[in-house]
Amino acid sequence: MKSTVVKILALLALLWSGMLIAAEPIKIGALVAATGPASFLGDPELKTLKHYVAKINAEGGLKGHPLQLVAYDTGANPKKAVTFTKRLIYKDKVAAIIGPSTTGETMAIIPLVQRAKIPLLSMAGGVPIVEPVKKWVFKIVATDRMACQKIMEDMKKKGITKIAMISGSGGFGKSMRKQCKMVAKKMGIDILADESYGKKDTDMSAQLLKIKNTPGVQAVLNPGFGQGPAIVTKNFKQLGLKVPLYESHGVASKKYIEIAGKAAEGVRLVSPPVIVAAKLPDSNPVKKVCLAYKNEYEKTFHTPVASFGGHAYDALYAVADAAKRKGITPARIRDGLESLHNFVGIDGVVNMSPTDHLGLDTKSGMVLLQIKNGDWELAE
């Protein structure tokens, strides 16, 4: 009797597998900077998307359909992002697009997805992606404005009211610089020096020396991502600046610590909570999902988890949630994203609406960290 039941179950599993294979796939497009200057963003994003699409399919797919990931490596190049977006829309016929990895790329492709009426769920940080609200454009990552607020709240607690900024010149750096200036004005923080650096710059000593020679600076804030902030950190240490250095969520990767080395010791930054998942209080609603993702990612890829892969996890499962509730066409997925409610992801708890295409609760999804002994710690 037992063997008969086992055979029946095996037969049912085989039949289900065959039905899933025969069903028309739901194509999900992805634009990731898997190589180039933003590969520390795109590489974990692509790994995550491939792994969890396979996992969803192994568990029965989505509404009886397998997912098919159609991914392109943009190299963080907005022109490539535009080219690949056209391919995803008009050749691959995707139902939704996840990505790109960076703000500049995302802004470049927004007109395309708006015209084609394909939902876009960006993994970049810039506020302009979702403000003003655009019908087909959503975002799953905390904004640069939220990061500024979190950082400056910490500054105020420490009595810091006079700072300097040194920002990257890319889309993210420019956007966060703008947001931080607005937040600083509201919070009564004076920006005494305002420097910048280019994407290809390999030494920021000249800008930092100006900051060092500016009287009254109590801390330095670096809006940026990629290798630039790591170079800033090393130059900061080499010049002997003694004030606190704050970095953005754009450096929430072990790669930053590896490049900056000992100079990173003591740096403070904001980050999604996944990189310190085990250290989160049990009361944090995202702890369980963060721990599960962190453990599975590190077991699968044998490398430390980065917050950026978590953005891809949230984006994929947000699209899946939207499709399950509303349907698998682009218009229905769009409607599902706009009505995303109490979605517990790695980046926080999300509640979107027609007037809010982010819907992220930063209290659950953004933490302040400090680097100690070459590792992340919750900041005191």
C-alpha positions in Angstrom: 0.0 0.0 0.0 2.8 2.4 1.0 4.7 1.8 -2.3 1.5 2.4 -4.3 1.0 5.8 -2.6 4.6 6.7 -3.3 4.2 5.8 -6.9 1.0 7.8 -7.2 2.7 10.9 -5.6 5.7 10.5 -7.9 3.4 10.2 -10.9 1.5 13.4 -9.9 4.8 15.3 -9.4 5.9 14.2 -12.9 2.5 15.2 -14.4 2.7 18.6 -12.6 6.2 19.1 -13.9 5.1 18.3 -17.4 2.2 20.7 -17.1 4.5 23.5 -15.9 6.9 22.9 -18.7 4.1 22.9 -21.3 2.5 26.1 -19.9 3.6 29.4 -21.5 6.3 31.0 -19.5 6.0 34.4 -17.8 9.0 36.4 -19.0 10.6 38.7 -16.5 13.2 41.1 -17.8 16.2 42.2 -15.7 18.8 44.9 -16.3 21.8 44.5 -14.0 25.3 46.0 -13.9 26.9 42.6 -13.6 30.2 43.9 -14.9 31.9 47.3 -14.9 32.2 50.0 -12.2 28.9 48.9 -10.5 29.4 45.2 -10.6 29.4 45.0 -6.8 25.7 46.0 -7.3 24.8 43.9 -10.3 26.7 40.7 -9.6 24.8 39.8 -6.4 21.6 41.0 -8.0 22.0 38.7 -11.0 23.0 35.7 -8.8 19.9 36.3 -6.6 17.5 36.6 -9.5 18.8 33.4 -11.2 18.7 31.4 -8.0 15.2 32.4 -6.9 13.6 32.2 -10.3 14.8 28.6 -10.3 13.5 28.1 -6.8 10.1 29.5 -7.7 9.9 27.2 -10.7 10.9 24.2 -8.6 8.0 25.0 -6.3 5.5 25.1 -9.1 6.0 28.4 -10.8 3.6 31.3 -10.8 -0.1 30.6 -11.3 0.8 27.4 -13.1 3.4 29.1 -15.4 7.1 28.8 -15.1 9.1 32.1 -14.8 11.6 32.8 -17.5 14.3 35.3 -16.6 15.6 37.4 -19.5 18.6 39.3 -18.1 21.1 41.7 -19.7 24.3 43.1 -18.3 24.3 46.9 -18.8 27.7 47.5 -17.3 26.1 50.5 -15.6 25.9 52.3 -19.0 22.7 54.2 -19.5 23.0 53.9 -23.3 23.2 50.1 -23.0 20.3 50.1 -20.6 18.2 51.9 -23.2 19.2 49.4 -25.9 18.4 46.4 -23.7 15.1 47.9 -22.5 13.9 48.2 -26.1 15.0 44.5 -26.7 13.1 43.4 -23.6 10.0 45.2 -24.6 9.8 44.7 -28.3 11.7 41.4 -28.9 11.5 39.5 -25.7 8.0 40.6 -24.9 8.5 40.6 -21.1 5.6 41.1 -18.6 7.7 43.3 -16.3 11.3 44.6 -15.9 13.4 44.5 -12.7 16.3 47.0 -12.5 18.4 48.7 -13.5 21.0 48.7 -10.8 21.8 52.5 -10.9 19.8 55.7 -10.8 21.3 57.1 -14.0 20.3 54.0 -16.0 16.8 54.0 -14.5 16.1 57.6 -15.4 17.3 56.9 -18.9 14.7 54.1 -19.5 11.7 55.5 -17.8 10.3 57.2 -21.0 10.5 53.8 -22.7 8.6 51.8 -20.2 6.0 54.5 -19.8 5.3 54.5 -23.5 5.3 50.8 -23.8 3.2 50.3 -20.6 5.5 47.8 -19.0 5.9 47.8 -15.2 9.4 48.7 -14.1 10.6 47.9 -10.6 14.0 49.7 -10.1 16.7 48.6 -7.8 18.3 52.0 -7.6 18.2 54.6 -4.8 17.5 58.0 -6.4 14.3 59.9 -5.3 13.5 61.1 -8.9 12.7 57.6 -9.9 9.4 57.7 -8.0 8.9 61.4 -7.4 6.8 62.5 -9.0 4.8 59.3 -9.3 4.9 57.7 -12.7 2.2 55.2 -13.6 4.4 52.3 -14.7 7.5 53.0 -12.5 8.1 51.6 -9.0 11.1 51.2 -6.7 12.0 48.7 -4.0 15.0 50.3 -2.4 15.3 53.0 0.3 15.8 56.5 -1.3 18.8 58.7 -0.9 16.6 61.1 1.0 15.8 58.4 3.6 19.5 57.7 3.9 20.3 61.4 4.5 17.6 61.6 7.2 19.0 58.6 9.0 22.6 59.8 8.8 21.7 63.4 9.9 19.6 62.1 12.8 22.7 60.4 14.1 24.8 63.5 13.6 22.3 65.6 15.6 22.4 63.0 18.4 26.1 63.5 18.5 25.9 67.3 18.5 27.2 67.6 14.9 25.7 70.6 13.1 28.5 71.7 10.7 29.6 69.2 8.0 31.4 68.9 4.7 30.2 66.8 1.7 32.2 65.1 -1.0 29.9 63.5 -3.6 30.2 61.2 -6.6 29.3 62.8 -9.9 27.1 59.9 -11.1 23.3 59.8 -11.0 23.2 58.5 -7.4 25.8 60.8 -6.1 24.2 63.9 -7.6 20.7 62.9 -6.4 21.8 62.1 -2.8 23.9 65.3 -2.7 20.7 67.3 -3.6 18.6 65.4 -1.1 21.2 65.8 1.7 21.4 69.5 1.2 17.6 69.8 1.5 17.5 67.5 4.6 20.4 69.4 6.2 18.6 72.7 5.8 15.5 71.3 7.5 17.5 69.8 10.3 19.6 72.8 11.0 22.9 71.3 9.7 25.3 73.7 7.9 27.3 72.4 5.0 30.6 74.3 5.1 32.3 72.6 2.2 30.8 70.9 -0.9 33.3 68.9 -3.0 32.8 66.3 -5.8 34.8 63.7 -7.7 34.4 61.9 -11.1 33.6 58.3 -11.9 37.2 57.6 -13.0 39.1 59.7 -10.4 41.7 57.6 -8.5 42.7 60.2 -5.9 40.5 62.6 -4.0 43.2 64.1 -1.8 42.9 67.6 -3.2 39.2 67.8 -2.4 39.7 66.3 1.0 42.5 68.7 1.7 40.1 71.6 1.1 37.7 70.1 3.5 40.5 69.6 6.1 41.4 73.2 5.8 37.8 74.4 6.2 37.4 75.7 9.8 34.6 74.2 11.9 33.9 71.0 10.0 32.7 68.4 12.5 32.0 65.5 10.1 32.2 64.5 6.5 29.5 62.8 4.4 30.2 61.0 1.2 27.2 60.4 -1.1 28.4 57.9 -3.7 28.8 54.2 -4.6 31.4 52.0 -6.4 35.1 52.3 -5.8 35.0 56.1 -5.4 33.9 56.0 -1.7 36.6 53.5 -0.9 39.2 55.8 -2.4 37.7 58.7 -0.4 38.0 56.6 2.7 41.7 55.8 2.1 42.6 59.4 1.3 40.7 60.5 4.3 42.8 58.4 6.5 46.1 59.3 4.7 45.4 63.0 5.3 44.8 62.4 9.0 41.3 63.8 9.2 40.0 63.2 12.7 36.3 63.9 12.3 33.7 61.1 11.7 33.3 59.9 8.1 29.7 58.9 7.0 29.1 56.8 3.9 25.8 56.1 2.1 24.0 52.8 1.6 25.8 52.7 -1.7 28.8 51.0 0.0 26.9 48.4 2.0 29.0 45.6 0.6 32.1 43.7 1.9 33.8 44.8 -1.3 34.0 48.3 0.1 35.7 47.1 3.3 38.1 45.0 1.2 39.1 48.0 -1.0 39.3 50.6 1.8 41.1 48.2 4.2 42.0 49.4 7.6 41.0 53.0 6.6 37.4 51.9 6.8 37.6 51.3 10.6 35.1 53.5 12.4 33.3 54.6 9.2 29.5 55.0 9.8 26.9 54.3 7.1 23.3 53.5 6.6 22.3 50.1 5.1 19.4 47.7 4.6 19.5 45.3 7.6 20.4 42.1 5.8 24.1 42.4 6.3 23.7 42.4 10.0 20.6 40.1 10.0 21.7 38.0 13.0 22.3 41.1 15.1 18.9 42.6 14.5 16.5 42.7 17.5 13.8 40.0 17.4 11.2 42.7 17.3 12.3 43.8 13.8 9.7 42.3 11.3 12.2 41.8 8.6 14.7 39.8 10.7 13.3 36.4 9.7 13.4 37.0 5.9 16.8 38.7 6.1 18.3 35.7 8.0 16.8 33.2 5.6 18.1 35.1 2.5 21.5 35.7 4.1 22.0 32.0 5.0 20.8 30.7 1.6 22.9 33.2 -0.4 26.1 32.5 1.5 25.5 28.7 1.4 24.9 28.8 -2.3 27.5 31.3 -3.5 30.2 30.9 -0.7 30.6 34.7 -0.4 29.3 37.2 2.1 25.9 38.6 1.5 25.5 42.1 0.1 22.5 44.3 0.6 22.2 44.7 -3.2 21.3 41.1 -3.8 18.5 41.7 -1.3 17.1 44.4 -3.6 16.7 41.8 -6.3 15.1 39.3 -4.0 12.5 41.9 -2.9 11.9 43.0 -6.5 11.4 39.4 -7.8 9.0 38.4 -4.9 7.1 41.7 -5.2 6.5 41.0 -8.9 5.4 37.5 -8.0 3.1 38.7 -5.3 1.5 41.2 -7.7 1.0 38.6 -10.3 -0.5 36.1 -7.9 -3.1 38.6 -6.7 -3.9 40.5 -9.9 -2.8 38.5 -12.9 0.2 37.9 -15.2 -0.2 40.6 -17.9 1.9 43.8 -17.7 -1.2 45.9 -16.8 -2.3 43.5 -14.0 1.2 43.2 -12.6 1.3 47.0 -12.5 -1.9 47.1 -10.6 -0.6 44.4 -8.2 2.5 46.4 -7.5 0.5 49.6 -6.8 -1.6 47.7 -4.3 1.3 45.9 -2.6 0.3 45.7 1.1 2.2 44.6 4.1 4.9 43.0 1.9 7.8 42.0 4.3 11.0 42.1 2.3 14.7 42.4 3.0 14.6 46.2 2.5 11.7 46.7 4.9 7.9 46.5 5.1 6.3 47.8 1.9 2.8 49.4 1.4 2.5 51.0 -2.0 -0.5 53.1 -3.3 -1.4 55.2 -6.3 0.3 58.1 -4.6 3.4 56.2 -3.4 5.3 53.8 -5.7 7.9 53.1 -3.0 5.9 52.6 0.2 8.9 51.6 2.3 9.0 51.8 6.1 12.5 52.9 7.0 12.1 52.0 10.7 12.0 48.4 9.8 14.3 48.5 6.8 17.2 50.9 7.3 19.9 50.6 10.0 22.9 52.7 11.0 26.1 50.7 11.0 29.7 51.3 12.0 32.7 49.3 10.8 34.6 47.6 13.6 37.5 45.2 13.3 36.8 44.9 9.5 33.1 44.0 10.0 29.7 45.5 10.3 28.2 46.4 13.7 25.0 48.1 14.6 26.1 51.7 15.5 26.0 52.8 19.1 
